[in-house]
């Protein structure tokens, strides 16, 4: 069973592990990635954001941090009065089980409870399953401008 939990410092290595694994499978790590990993507590949590993790529970009991199989972040951008759905990753062995959707739904529910009005994300159209998931969550494509990552070729947003 998969349970969505929110960030605690003990999950930092899982968050980094899952994201590095995902990025390096399809692309390459960029400086923006390394900056995020080095400053998770400052750039995400400390600014009012949140990280969501998918914990794979065996027999209804959470086993250990090694059983984190997915993650995503709600990263604040106060300078533009919006938030970003960032760093969504699901371990290869856990893909295709609806974990990304559960993470996205948890992030959106949290955002609504905390008065977030607009969420954007940057993606890559080569990853068709990811783009389809974002559309199912309600995100719509908008013109791409000033993307933070070389690998991104699509910008999407959701107004809550």
N, C-alpha and C positions, 0 to 999 in steps of 0.2 A: 504494500500500500504506500502511496506517495502522500506526504504531508508537507504543506508549504509552511516554512518558518521564516522569521525575519532575522536579520543580521545580528550576530554577536561576534566579538573579536576572534573567537575560536574557529569561525568559518572563513576567515580571511584567506587562508591557504587554499581552501576548496574553491572559493570564488576565482582566485588567480589561476589555479590549476585548470578548471573547466574552461575559462576564457582563453588561456594560452593554447590549450588543446584544440579548441574550436577554430581560433584564428589561424593557427599554424597548419591546420588541415586544409584550409581553403585559400589562405592569403599569407601575409607575413606580419609579424608584430611591427607596429609603428611607434614613434615616440609618444604619441597621444595615449596609446595603450599602456606603455611603461609608466607614464606620468599618473594615470588613473590607478594602476596597481600600487604605486609607491605612496599614494595619498588617499586611499579609500576612506579612511576615517575623516579626513579634512574635506575632500572634494565631494563626497556623497553624503555620508552620515552627518558630519558636522555642519553641513549647510541645510539640513532639514530634509534630506532625501532618505531613501531606504533601499535595502538590498533584500531580495526574496530568494530563498533557496528551497529546492525540492529535496526532501529527506526521504530516502527509501527505507521504510520501516519493515522489519521482519517480525512476523507474528504480533503486530500491533505495538511493538516496542522499538523505539529509536536506538540504534546500535552504536554508531560512532560517527565522527566527522567524515570519515572515509566513505560514508554512505550518502553523501550529498551528490546527487546526480544531475542537478540543473540549477540555474541561477539567472537572475536579471536584476537590474538596478533602476530605480527612479532617481535620476540625477537632476538636482535643481539648477536652473539657469536664471537667477534673480535679475540679472541685467536685462533680460528680455521677458520677464514675468511668465516663464514657461518651464516645463520639466522635460526631461528626455528619458525615453525608454532605452536603456543602454545595456550593453554587455550581457545579452541573453545568450545562454549556451546550455546545451543538454549533452551529457556524455553519450558517446556513440552507442553504447550498449543499451541505453535507455530511450533512444529516439524512436518515434513512431507510437508512443504510448500516451500521447496527450499531455505530456509534462509541460511543454512550452505553452500550451493553452492555459493550463492551470496557473502557471507562473504569471502569464499576462493578465488573467482575470484577477488574480490576487493583487497585482500591481494597480490595476484600474480601480478596484474596490477601495484600496488604500488611498489612492489619489483623490477619489470622490469624497471620502471621509475627511480628507485634509484640505479641501477647498481648491484643489488644483483645477485650473480651467483649460489648459492646453498642454498636450504632450506631443512631442515630435520624436522621430527616430530616423536614423540613417541606415540604409541597407544596401544590399547588392542584388540585382535582379537575377543573377546567376543562381541564387539560392531560392528557387521557386517555392519550396515548401515554407520557408520563412516569410516570404512576401504574402503567400496565401494565408498564413496564420495572422499576420498583421491586418490583412483585409477583413478576416473573420472577426477580429477584435474591434473593428470599426475604423481603422486608420485609412486615410485617403492620401493618394499621391499629390504632392505639391511641387512647384518648381524647385530644383536643386540649386542651392547657392551657399557658398562658404562652408562646404563640408569639412569636418575635422579629420576625416580619414581618406587616404588615397583610394582605398578599396570600395568606397561607397559611390553608387551611381543612382540612388533613389532616395528621396526625402519624403517622408509621410508624416501626417499629423492627425490628431484626434482632438476635437473640442468637446469638453465635458459639460 
